[in-house]
Amino acid sequence: MKEQILGVNVNTENYDELIPKLFANIDTKKKSLVVAINPEKLMKAKDDPALKALLNRAEFQIPDGIGVIIASKLRKGNIESRVTGVDMMDRIVREAAKTGKSIFLYGAKPGVAEAAARKLTDTYPNLQVAGTLDGYEQDTQKVLNAINEAKPEILFVAMGSPKQELWIEQHRDNLYPTLYQGVGGSFDVLAGNIKRAPAAFQKVGAEWLYRLILEPSRLKRQMNLPKFLFEIIRQNK
Ligand code: UDP
């Protein structure tokens, strides 16, 4: 199920409900794209019809960011809990290891995707990593060939948003994988280059606060959240 927040569709399901849907699409060879929706993207999409359309064309939009949950609650919607990009990726990888589907990691600086793949295979020894590639190769045909020769069922693209979603949309008809997820900085997180907030912060949805303490310069970016909530309340009237 989906509900609209500032004109963008967002899935209401949690991880356990989404996983069977994503893997059913792999089994029936129906291509699908997973995008993470957060207040920053929603505020950008509000003034950018092309971005809004791009987000809405994805088969799955997961409610990343506590702001999306608050917005749903304010609008008496059905989104109960966050589905973050990095955790969704982990759940997909776990299921892929269980069901023998292979993955490919494309994006981030040279060496990062390999390091992320090593972390994943440490955690899930049965996981089949079909290949990895950094996100700075300029020859698109080389990238497409590398992925198609590796024949992964699942492709994670980590080039930041909306670059990664645009790339996936542009090329998915010519690519082998059936399931696509844009994962932003997740390879860096997996490789240990970026630390996630301690569990206590994650639990109460305050990862933003932890990041702000570490990097006060993020304040400008984070002002999006109150602006976003103000916009939700304004539009509710
Ligand atoms: N990146 C890339 N190719 C590019 C530009 C960026 O692979 O041409 C990578 C960059 O190295 C980083 C990720 O994309 O690993 C961007 O992560 P960020 O956290 O900025 O993305 P967000 O989750 O904020 O969209």
Residues whose N, C-alpha, C, O or C-beta is under 5 A from the ligand:
A	BS01	UDP	G107 A108 K109 G135 Y136 A158 M159 G160 S161 V183 G184 G185 D188
